[in-house]
Amino acid sequence: MNKGDLVNSVAEKASISKADAEKAVNAVTDSIADALKEGDKVSLVGFGTFSVSDRAARTGRNPQTGQPIQIPSKKVAKFKAGSSLVL
């Protein structure tokens, strides 16, 4: 499912226009991204938790040459599925 499919699904399930559904989906994703940028956790009960984690600097290898390269540390977004989000 891509963003367009998600917008169509939200519009259908909420009985709203696709334009309003797109605004809602954009608002939710922007709000989650903003909270993560501030270092906050976003917990959606029954769905899961979004959080930010620090990934340490490490040494990697260039796959073409085999030469070692330094990979810098960075912050990454993580998602942990909730217990009721079982497939």
MOPAC internal coordinates of N, CA, C and O (Angstrom, degrees):
PM7 1SCF
backbone

  N    0.0000 0     0.00 0     0.00 0    0    0    0
  C    1.4548 1     0.00 0     0.00 0    1    0    0
  C    1.5218 1   107.65 1     0.00 0    2    1    0
  O    1.2310 1   120.68 1   -49.57 1    3    2    1
  N    1.3033 1   116.30 1   130.43 1    3    2    1
  C    1.4598 1   120.48 1   175.64 1    5    3    2
  C    1.5287 1   109.18 1  -105.07 1    6    5    3
  O    1.2310 1   120.41 1     3.28 1    7    6    5
  N    1.3207 1   116.82 1  -176.72 1    7    6    5
  C    1.4630 1   120.74 1  -175.05 1    9    7    6
  C    1.5244 1   111.56 1   -62.17 1   10    9    7
  O    1.2310 1   120.12 1   140.29 1   11   10    9
  N    1.3242 1   117.37 1   -39.71 1   11   10    9
  C    1.4676 1   120.67 1   178.64 1   13   11   10
  C    1.5193 1   112.17 1   -62.53 1   14   13   11
  O    1.2310 1   120.88 1   138.60 1   15   14   13
  N    1.3421 1   115.92 1   -41.40 1   15   14   13
  C    1.4640 1   120.14 1   177.12 1   17   15   14
  C    1.5207 1   110.85 1   -64.37 1   18   17   15
  O    1.2310 1   120.38 1   140.63 1   19   18   17
  N    1.3329 1   116.89 1   -39.37 1   19   18   17
  C    1.4585 1   121.44 1   178.55 1   21   19   18
  C    1.5258 1   110.54 1   -63.69 1   22   21   19
  O    1.2310 1   120.32 1   136.11 1   23   22   21
  N    1.3290 1   116.99 1   -43.89 1   23   22   21
  C    1.4664 1   120.93 1   178.67 1   25   23   22
  C    1.5260 1   109.90 1   -60.97 1   26   25   23
  O    1.2310 1   120.02 1   135.79 1   27   26   25
  N    1.3298 1   117.56 1   -44.21 1   27   26   25
  C    1.4684 1   120.80 1   179.20 1   29   27   26
  C    1.5262 1   111.18 1   -62.80 1   30   29   27
  O    1.2310 1   120.30 1   139.13 1   31   30   29
  N    1.3217 1   117.03 1   -40.87 1   31   30   29
  C    1.4584 1   120.94 1   179.75 1   33   31   30
  C    1.5255 1   111.49 1   -65.75 1   34   33   31
  O    1.2310 1   120.38 1   136.52 1   35   34   33
  N    1.3411 1   116.88 1   -43.48 1   35   34   33
  C    1.4648 1   120.80 1   178.70 1   37   35   34
  C    1.5216 1   110.03 1   -63.67 1   38   37   35
  O    1.2310 1   120.24 1   137.35 1   39   38   37
  N    1.3249 1   117.14 1   -42.65 1   39   38   37
  C    1.4671 1   120.69 1   179.86 1   41   39   38
  C    1.5192 1   110.91 1   -60.91 1   42   41   39
  O    1.2310 1   120.84 1   137.38 1   43   42   41
  N    1.3188 1   116.01 1   -42.62 1   43   42   41
  C    1.4623 1   120.13 1  -178.77 1   45   43   42
  C    1.5275 1   111.95 1   -68.97 1   46   45   43
  O    1.2310 1   120.48 1   133.80 1   47   46   45
  N    1.3323 1   116.68 1   -46.20 1   47   46   45
  C    1.4702 1   120.33 1  -176.31 1   49   47   46
  C    1.5218 1   112.73 1   -71.26 1   50   49   47
  O    1.2310 1   120.13 1   149.71 1   51   50   49
  N    1.3320 1   117.35 1   -30.29 1   51   50   49
  C    1.4605 1   120.64 1  -178.73 1   53   51   50
  C    1.5262 1   112.09 1   -96.59 1   54   53   51
  O    1.2310 1   120.33 1   178.42 1   55   54   53
  N    1.3199 1   116.98 1    -1.58 1   55   54   53
  C    1.4717 1   122.11 1  -178.56 1   57   55   54
  C    1.5258 1   111.42 1    53.89 1   58   57   55
  O    1.2310 1   121.44 1  -130.88 1   59   58   57
  N    1.3450 1   114.85 1    49.12 1   59   58   57
  C    1.4631 1   120.72 1   177.15 1   61   59   58
  C    1.5314 1   107.93 1  -127.45 1   62   61   59
  O    1.2310 1   120.96 1   -11.04 1   63   62   61
  N    1.3184 1   115.76 1   168.96 1   63   62   61
  C    1.4601 1   119.63 1  -179.89 1   65   63   62
  C    1.5274 1   110.23 1   -70.25 1   66   65   63
  O    1.2310 1   121.14 1   -20.78 1   67   66   65
  N    1.3313 1   115.42 1   159.22 1   67   66   65
  C    1.4678 1   119.74 1   178.65 1   69   67   66
  C    1.5234 1   111.04 1   -64.74 1   70   69   67
  O    1.2310 1   120.32 1   147.05 1   71   70   69
  N    1.3306 1   117.00 1   -32.95 1   71   70   69
  C    1.4680 1   120.40 1   178.99 1   73   71   70
  C    1.5261 1   110.39 1   -64.99 1   74   73   71
  O    1.2310 1   120.73 1   136.01 1   75   74   73
  N    1.3430 1   116.22 1   -43.99 1   75   74   73
  C    1.4683 1   119.63 1   177.99 1   77   75   74
  C    1.5300 1   111.18 1   -67.08 1   78   77   75
  O    1.2310 1   120.44 1   142.21 1   79   78   77
  N    1.3360 1   116.76 1   -37.79 1   79   78   77
  C    1.4604 1   120.39 1   178.68 1   81   79   78
  C    1.5237 1   110.61 1   -65.12 1   82   81   79
  O    1.2310 1   120.43 1   141.08 1   83   82   81
  N    1.3380 1   116.79 1   -38.92 1   83   82   81
  C    1.4607 1   119.70 1   178.36 1   85   83   82
  C    1.5240 1   110.91 1   -65.22 1   86   85   83
  O    1.2310 1   120.36 1   140.53 1   87   86   85
  N    1.3447 1   116.91 1   -39.47 1   87   86   85
  C    1.4685 1   120.29 1   176.57 1   89   87   86
  C    1.5304 1   110.40 1   -62.02 1   90   89   87
  O    1.2310 1   120.50 1   138.80 1   91   90   89
  N    1.3245 1   116.65 1   -41.20 1   91   90   89
  C    1.4630 1   120.83 1  -179.17 1   93   91   90
  C    1.5311 1   110.90 1   -66.35 1   94   93   91
  O    1.2310 1   120.23 1   134.34 1   95   94   93
  N    1.3301 1   117.16 1   -45.66 1   95   94   93
  C    1.4638 1   120.80 1   179.93 1   97   95   94
  C    1.5222 1   109.89 1   -63.14 1   98   97   95
  O    1.2310 1   119.95 1   136.47 1   99   98   97
  N    1.3248 1   117.70 1   -43.53 1   99   98   97
  C    1.4658 1   121.39 1   178.50 1  101   99   98
  C    1.5206 1   111.11 1   -62.80 1  102  101   99
  O    1.2310 1   120.34 1   139.72 1  103  102  101
  N    1.3325 1   116.95 1   -40.28 1  103  102  101
  C    1.4637 1   120.63 1   179.82 1  105  103  102
  C    1.5258 1   111.07 1   -64.13 1  106  105  103
  O    1.2310 1   120.28 1   138.62 1  107  106  105
  N    1.3196 1   117.08 1   -41.38 1  107  106  105
  C    1.4633 1   120.86 1  -179.94 1  109  107  106
  C    1.5261 1   110.32 1   -66.36 1  110  109  107
  O    1.2310 1   120.06 1   131.20 1  111  110  109
  N    1.3263 1   117.48 1   -48.80 1  111  110  109
  C    1.4632 1   119.49 1  -178.19 1  113  111  110
  C    1.5264 1   111.73 1   -65.76 1  114  113  111
  O    1.2310 1   120.27 1   141.65 1  115  114  113
  N    1.3334 1   117.09 1   -38.35 1  115  114  113
  C    1.4676 1   120.21 1   177.79 1  117  115  114
  C    1.5290 1   111.08 1   -65.65 1  118  117  115
  O    1.2310 1   120.46 1   139.85 1  119  118  117
  N    1.3287 1   116.73 1   -40.15 1  119  118  117
  C    1.4626 1   120.62 1   179.66 1  121  119  118
  C    1.5261 1   111.41 1   -65.09 1  122  121  119
  O    1.2310 1   120.41 1   139.13 1  123  122  121
  N    1.3262 1   116.83 1   -40.87 1  123  122  121
  C    1.4651 1   120.42 1   177.83 1  125  123  122
  C    1.5230 1   109.68 1   -65.18 1  126  125  123
  O    1.2310 1   120.11 1   134.98 1  127  126  125
  N    1.3302 1   117.39 1   -45.02 1  127  126  125
  C    1.4694 1   121.31 1   179.85 1  129  127  126
  C    1.5218 1   111.32 1   -62.15 1  130  129  127
  O    1.2310 1   120.05 1   137.56 1  131  130  129
  N    1.3253 1   117.51 1   -42.44 1  131  130  129
  C    1.4670 1   121.07 1   179.29 1  133  131  130
  C    1.5261 1   111.15 1   -62.59 1  134  133  131
  O    1.2310 1   120.32 1   137.26 1  135  134  133
  N    1.3342 1   117.00 1   -42.74 1  135  134  133
  C    1.4650 1   120.53 1   179.66 1  137  135  134
  C    1.5260 1   110.54 1   -64.30 1  138  137  135
  O    1.2310 1   120.19 1   138.78 1  139  138  137
  N    1.3303 1   117.24 1   -41.22 1  139  138  137
  C    1.4631 1   120.21 1   179.57 1  141  139  138
  C    1.5204 1   110.95 1   -66.81 1  142  141  139
  O    1.2310 1   119.78 1   143.04 1  143  142  141
  N    1.3285 1   118.03 1   -36.96 1  143  142  141
  C    1.4614 1   121.22 1   178.29 1  145  143  142
  C    1.5234 1   111.25 1   -63.15 1  146  145  143
  O    1.2310 1   120.45 1   149.98 1  147  146  145
  N    1.3358 1   116.75 1   -30.02 1  147  146  145
  C    1.4612 1   121.37 1   177.79 1  149  147  146
  C    1.5275 1   112.00 1   -84.12 1  150  149  147
  O    1.2310 1   120.30 1   177.03 1  151  150  149
  N    1.3298 1   117.03 1    -2.97 1  151  150  149
  C    1.4604 1   121.08 1   178.79 1  153  151  150
  C    1.5173 1   114.09 1    88.79 1  154  153  151
  O    1.2310 1   119.95 1  -171.40 1  155  154  153
  N    1.3240 1   117.70 1     8.60 1  155  154  153
  C    1.4674 1   121.59 1  -179.66 1  157  155  154
  C    1.5255 1   110.97 1   -83.49 1  158  157  155
  O    1.2310 1   121.03 1   -18.62 1  159  158  157
  N    1.3295 1   115.63 1   161.38 1  159  158  157
  C    1.4537 1   122.75 1   170.86 1  161  159  158
  C    1.5235 1   108.24 1   -96.10 1  162  161  159
  O    1.2310 1   120.45 1   -31.53 1  163  162  161
  N    1.3128 1   116.74 1   148.47 1  163  162  161
  C    1.4583 1   121.68 1   175.08 1  165  163  162
  C    1.5228 1   106.92 1  -120.99 1  166  165  163
  O    1.2310 1   120.63 1   -67.38 1  167  166  165
  N    1.3376 1   116.39 1   112.62 1  167  166  165
  C    1.4600 1   121.45 1  -179.15 1  169  167  166
  C    1.5237 1   109.41 1  -109.07 1  170  169  167
  O    1.2310 1   120.96 1   -58.51 1  171  170  169
  N    1.3075 1   115.77 1   121.49 1  171  170  169
  C    1.4577 1   122.21 1   175.78 1  173  171  170
  C    1.5275 1   106.42 1  -112.31 1  174  173  171
  O    1.2310 1   120.87 1   -77.60 1  175  174  173
  N    1.3265 1   115.95 1   102.40 1  175  174  173
  C    1.4569 1   121.81 1  -174.18 1  177  175  174
  C    1.5278 1   109.62 1   -56.64 1  178  177  175
  O    1.2310 1   121.27 1   -50.01 1  179  178  177
  N    1.3218 1   115.17 1   129.99 1  179  178  177
  C    1.4531 1   121.09 1   179.95 1  181  179  178
  C    1.5241 1   113.02 1    87.28 1  182  181  179
  O    1.2310 1   119.50 1   167.42 1  183  182  181
  N    1.3213 1   118.56 1   -12.58 1  183  182  181
  C    1.4629 1   121.52 1   179.97 1  185  183  182
  C    1.5216 1   110.78 1  -112.58 1  186  185  183
  O    1.2310 1   120.57 1   121.47 1  187  186  185
  N    1.3380 1   116.51 1   -58.53 1  187  186  185
  C    1.4530 1   119.62 1   179.70 1  189  187  186
  C    1.5110 1   112.43 1   162.29 1  190  189  187
  O    1.2310 1   121.06 1     5.34 1  191  190  189
  N    1.3308 1   115.58 1  -174.66 1  191  190  189
  C    1.4569 1   121.99 1  -177.18 1  193  191  190
  C    1.5208 1   109.89 1  -128.68 1  194  193  191
  O    1.2310 1   121.05 1   -49.69 1  195  194  193
  N    1.3234 1   115.60 1   130.31 1  195  194  193
  C    1.4570 1   122.79 1   173.07 1  197  195  194
  C    1.5240 1   107.03 1   -98.79 1  198  197  195
  O    1.2310 1   120.38 1   -42.77 1  199  198  197
  N    1.3373 1   116.89 1   137.23 1  199  198  197
  C    1.4554 1   120.66 1   178.26 1  201  199  198
  C    1.5210 1   109.52 1  -148.07 1  202  201  199
  O    1.2310 1   121.24 1    -7.76 1  203  202  201
  N    1.3322 1   115.23 1   172.24 1  203  202  201
  C    1.4651 1   121.81 1   178.55 1  205  203  202
  C    1.5197 1   107.93 1  -113.56 1  206  205  203
  O    1.2310 1   120.72 1   -43.73 1  207  206  205
  N    1.3160 1   116.23 1   136.27 1  207  206  205
  C    1.4573 1   121.53 1  -179.83 1  209  207  206
  C    1.5243 1   108.93 1  -128.73 1  210  209  207
  O    1.2310 1   120.94 1   -31.59 1  211  210  209
  N    1.3364 1   115.80 1   148.41 1  211  210  209
  C    1.4621 1   120.65 1   176.07 1  213  211  210
  C    1.5200 1   108.77 1   -90.11 1  214  213  211
  O    1.2310 1   120.92 1   -50.29 1  215  214  213
  N    1.3136 1   115.85 1   129.71 1  215  214  213
  C    1.4645 1   120.76 1   174.62 1  217  215  214
  C    1.5195 1   107.13 1  -104.35 1  218  217  215
  O    1.2310 1   120.39 1   -57.52 1  219  218  217
  N    1.3157 1   116.87 1   122.48 1  219  218  217
  C    1.4670 1   122.51 1  -175.29 1  221  219  218
  C    1.5286 1   110.80 1   -69.11 1  222  221  219
  O    1.2310 1   121.45 1   -24.28 1  223  222  221
  N    1.3252 1   114.84 1   155.72 1  223  222  221
  C    1.4611 1   120.60 1   174.04 1  225  223  222
  C    1.5209 1   108.70 1   -65.83 1  226  225  223
  O    1.2310 1   120.70 1   -32.20 1  227  226  225
  N    1.3259 1   116.27 1   147.80 1  227  226  225
  C    1.4562 1   119.63 1  -178.40 1  229  227  226
  C    1.5281 1   109.95 1  -153.06 1  230  229  227
  O    1.2310 1   121.36 1   -12.55 1  231  230  229
  N    1.3033 1   115.00 1   167.45 1  231  230  229
  C    1.4567 1   121.18 1   176.78 1  233  231  230
  C    1.5200 1   108.23 1   -99.41 1  234  233  231
  O    1.2310 1   121.07 1   -51.00 1  235  234  233
  N    1.3224 1   115.57 1   129.00 1  235  234  233
  C    1.4584 1   121.01 1   178.24 1  237  235  234
  C    1.5216 1   109.26 1  -119.62 1  238  237  235
  O    1.2310 1   120.72 1     6.33 1  239  238  237
  N    1.3146 1   116.23 1  -173.67 1  239  238  237
  C    1.4614 1   121.28 1   178.86 1  241  239  238
  C    1.5211 1   109.56 1  -127.77 1  242  241  239
  O    1.2310 1   121.17 1   -42.23 1  243  242  241
  N    1.3164 1   115.36 1   137.77 1  243  242  241
  C    1.4565 1   121.18 1   172.73 1  245  243  242
  C    1.5295 1   106.64 1   -71.65 1  246  245  243
  O    1.2310 1   119.38 1   -60.67 1  247  246  245
  N    1.3378 1   118.79 1   119.33 1  247  246  245
  C    1.4667 1   120.05 1  -175.39 1  249  247  246
  C    1.5353 1   113.55 1   -66.03 1  250  249  247
  O    1.2310 1   119.78 1   156.99 1  251  250  249
  N    1.3234 1   118.02 1   -23.01 1  251  250  249
  C    1.4639 1   119.88 1  -179.56 1  253  251  250
  C    1.5237 1   112.41 1   -81.77 1  254  253  251
  O    1.2310 1   120.87 1   139.12 1  255  254  253
  N    1.3419 1   115.93 1   -40.88 1  255  254  253
  C    1.4644 1   119.20 1  -174.99 1  257  255  254
  C    1.5184 1   113.32 1  -106.75 1  258  257  255
  O    1.2310 1   119.73 1   161.57 1  259  258  257
  N    1.3117 1   118.11 1   -18.43 1  259  258  257
  C    1.4556 1   121.61 1  -177.28 1  261  259  258
  C    1.5214 1   113.26 1    79.08 1  262  261  259
  O    1.2310 1   120.05 1  -178.80 1  263  262  261
  N    1.3257 1   117.51 1     1.20 1  263  262  261
  C    1.4607 1   121.55 1  -179.21 1  265  263  262
  C    1.5244 1   110.22 1   -73.13 1  266  265  263
  O    1.2310 1   119.64 1   -38.29 1  267  266  265
  N    1.3270 1   118.29 1   141.71 1  267  266  265
  C    1.4739 1   120.47 1   176.79 1  269  267  266
  C    1.5303 1   110.31 1   -70.46 1  270  269  267
  O    1.2310 1   120.94 1   -38.00 1  271  270  269
  N    1.3168 1   115.81 1   142.00 1  271  270  269
  C    1.4697 1   121.67 1   176.59 1  273  271  270
  C    1.5184 1   108.60 1  -132.66 1  274  273  271
  O    1.2310 1   120.56 1   -27.99 1  275  274  273
  N    1.3153 1   116.54 1   152.01 1  275  274  273
  C    1.4609 1   121.79 1   177.59 1  277  275  274
  C    1.5274 1   108.77 1   -90.06 1  278  277  275
  O    1.2310 1   120.61 1   -53.40 1  279  278  277
  N    1.3148 1   116.43 1   126.60 1  279  278  277
  C    1.4592 1   122.71 1   175.56 1  281  279  278
  C    1.5211 1   106.51 1  -103.80 1  282  281  279
  O    1.2310 1   119.67 1   -60.29 1  283  282  281
  N    1.3363 1   118.23 1   119.71 1  283  282  281
  C    1.4667 1   120.08 1  -175.19 1  285  283  282
  C    1.5377 1   112.28 1   -72.16 1  286  285  283
  O    1.2310 1   121.24 1   -19.09 1  287  286  285
  N    1.3158 1   115.24 1   160.91 1  287  286  285
  C    1.4664 1   119.98 1   176.07 1  289  287  286
  C    1.5216 1   108.95 1   -71.97 1  290  289  287
  O    1.2310 1   121.05 1   -25.44 1  291  290  289
  N    1.3238 1   115.59 1   154.56 1  291  290  289
  C    1.4617 1   119.82 1   177.92 1  293  291  290
  C    1.5161 1   109.99 1  -161.21 1  294  293  291
  O    1.2310 1   121.21 1   -12.40 1  295  294  293
  N    1.3089 1   115.30 1   167.60 1  295  294  293
  C    1.4552 1   121.95 1   176.97 1  297  295  294
  C    1.5240 1   108.16 1   -97.24 1  298  297  295
  O    1.2310 1   120.66 1   -42.01 1  299  298  297
  N    1.3290 1   116.34 1   137.99 1  299  298  297
  C    1.4607 1   121.56 1  -179.16 1  301  299  298
  C    1.5248 1   109.51 1  -129.82 1  302  301  299
  O    1.2310 1   121.06 1   -31.33 1  303  302  301
  N    1.3170 1   115.58 1   148.67 1  303  302  301
  C    1.4591 1   121.41 1   176.19 1  305  303  302
  C    1.5235 1   108.54 1   -82.79 1  306  305  303
  O    1.2310 1   120.86 1   -38.82 1  307  306  305
  N    1.3422 1   115.96 1   141.18 1  307  306  305
  C    1.4513 1   122.04 1   177.68 1  309  307  306
  C    1.5161 1   109.07 1  -126.84 1  310  309  307
  O    1.2310 1   121.03 1   -26.98 1  311  310  309
  N    1.3241 1   115.63 1   153.02 1  311  310  309
  C    1.4602 1   121.44 1   175.41 1  313  311  310
  C    1.5094 1   108.70 1  -132.38 1  314  313  311
  O    1.2310 1   121.18 1   -49.69 1  315  314  313
  N    1.3190 1   115.35 1   130.31 1  315  314  313
  C    1.4566 1   120.67 1   175.92 1  317  315  314
  C    1.5217 1   107.39 1  -118.45 1  318  317  315
  O    1.2310 1   120.79 1   -60.71 1  319  318  317
  N    1.3144 1   116.10 1   119.29 1  319  318  317
  C    1.4573 1   121.20 1  -177.36 1  321  319  318
  C    1.5193 1   111.19 1   -66.32 1  322  321  319
  O    1.2310 1   120.82 1   -36.52 1  323  322  321
  N    1.3318 1   116.04 1   143.48 1  323  322  321
  C    1.4522 1   121.59 1   176.81 1  325  323  322
  C    1.5142 1   111.08 1   -76.12 1  326  325  323
  O    1.2310 1   120.55 1   -15.95 1  327  326  325
  N    1.3194 1   116.55 1   164.05 1  327  326  325
  C    1.4568 1   120.95 1  -176.07 1  329  327  326
  C    1.5208 1   112.89 1   -64.81 1  330  329  327
  O    1.2310 1   119.60 1   152.17 1  331  330  329
  N    1.3221 1   118.37 1   -27.83 1  331  330  329
  C    1.4651 1   119.44 1  -179.81 1  333  331  330
  C    1.5248 1   112.35 1   -88.78 1  334  333  331
  O    1.2310 1   120.11 1  -179.38 1  335  334  333
  N    1.3306 1   117.40 1     0.62 1  335  334  333
  C    1.4615 1   121.14 1   176.21 1  337  335  334
  C    1.5216 1   109.15 1   -98.45 1  338  337  335
  O    1.2310 1   121.59 1  -118.55 1  339  338  337
  N    1.3187 1   114.56 1    61.45 1  339  338  337
  C    1.4515 1   120.72 1  -178.14 1  341  339  338
  C    1.5277 1   107.47 1  -106.61 1  342  341  339
  O    1.2310 1   121.14 1   -45.89 1  343  342  341
  N    1.3084 1   115.43 1   134.11 1  343  342  341
  C    1.4673 1   119.95 1  -177.91 1  345  343  342
  C    1.5023 1   111.87 1   -88.76 1  346  345  343
  O    1.2310 1   120.10 1   180.00 1  347  346  345

